Amino acid sequence: MPALAISTPSLVAITAVVTAAAIWLIIFAVRLTRNPRNRPTISISLVDQARELKAAGQIQEAVFLVRGETGMSQRAAARFVNRL
């Protein structure tokens, strides 16, 4: 038997391990993009400004302000303003 010969069961096992590792890396990368570690920070002054705009009936302006300051999505910023 040559020194570099690999039997069929070993080749199948190696292929399975490499495939499983590749799938795991893809899943891990997708999860990292869904939950970024650098979450937006919301200051007290931003909350006060958004509350004032909401109280004045300017909800869209409050959402726009929150989006501009934090980088939140439209949906997340609207949810934030509605909960104020």
C-alpha positions as CSV (number, residue, x, y, z in Angstrom):
1,M,0.0,0.0,0.0
2,P,1.5,3.4,-1.0
3,A,2.2,5.9,1.8
4,L,-0.5,8.4,0.6
5,A,-3.2,6.0,-0.1
6,I,-6.5,6.7,1.7
7,S,-9.2,4.1,2.0
8,T,-12.7,4.8,0.9
9,P,-14.2,4.9,4.4
10,S,-11.6,7.3,5.6
11,L,-12.2,9.5,2.5
12,V,-16.0,9.6,3.3
13,A,-15.3,10.5,6.9
14,I,-12.9,13.3,6.0
15,T,-15.4,14.7,3.4
16,A,-18.2,14.6,6.0
17,V,-16.2,16.4,8.6
18,V,-15.1,19.1,6.1
19,T,-18.6,19.6,4.9
20,A,-20.0,19.9,8.4
21,A,-17.3,22.5,9.3
22,A,-18.2,24.5,6.2
23,I,-21.9,24.4,7.0
24,W,-21.2,25.5,10.6
25,L,-19.0,28.4,9.4
26,I,-21.8,29.6,7.1
27,I,-24.4,29.4,9.8
28,F,-22.1,31.3,12.2
29,A,-21.4,34.0,9.7
30,V,-25.2,34.5,9.1
31,R,-25.9,34.8,12.8
32,L,-23.1,37.4,13.2
33,T,-24.7,39.6,10.5
34,R,-28.1,39.3,12.1
35,N,-26.9,40.4,15.5
36,P,-24.2,42.9,15.2
37,R,-22.1,43.5,18.3
38,N,-22.0,47.3,17.9
39,R,-25.5,48.1,18.9
40,P,-26.6,51.7,18.7
41,T,-26.2,53.7,21.9
42,I,-29.2,55.8,22.9
43,S,-28.4,58.9,25.0
44,I,-30.8,60.4,27.5
45,S,-30.9,63.7,25.4
46,L,-32.0,61.7,22.4
47,V,-34.8,60.1,24.3
48,D,-35.9,63.5,25.6
49,Q,-35.8,65.0,22.1
50,A,-37.8,62.1,20.7
51,R,-40.4,62.4,23.6
52,E,-40.8,66.1,22.9
53,L,-41.4,65.5,19.2
54,K,-43.8,62.7,19.9
55,A,-45.8,64.8,22.4
56,A,-46.0,67.5,19.8
57,G,-47.5,65.0,17.3
58,Q,-44.4,64.8,15.2
59,I,-43.9,61.1,15.3
60,Q,-42.3,60.7,11.9
61,E,-39.8,63.4,12.8
62,A,-39.0,61.6,16.0
63,V,-38.5,58.4,14.1
64,F,-36.2,60.2,11.6
65,L,-34.2,61.7,14.5
66,V,-33.7,58.3,16.2
67,R,-32.7,56.7,12.9
68,G,-30.2,59.5,12.1
69,E,-28.6,59.3,15.5
70,T,-28.5,55.6,16.0
71,G,-28.5,54.0,12.6
72,M,-31.6,51.9,13.5
73,S,-33.9,50.6,10.8
74,Q,-37.2,52.3,10.1
75,R,-39.1,49.6,11.9
76,A,-36.9,49.5,15.0
77,A,-36.9,53.3,15.3
78,A,-40.7,53.4,15.0
79,R,-41.0,50.7,17.6
80,F,-38.7,52.7,19.9
81,V,-40.6,55.9,19.5
82,N,-44.0,54.2,20.0
83,R,-42.8,52.8,23.3
84,L,-41.7,56.2,24.6
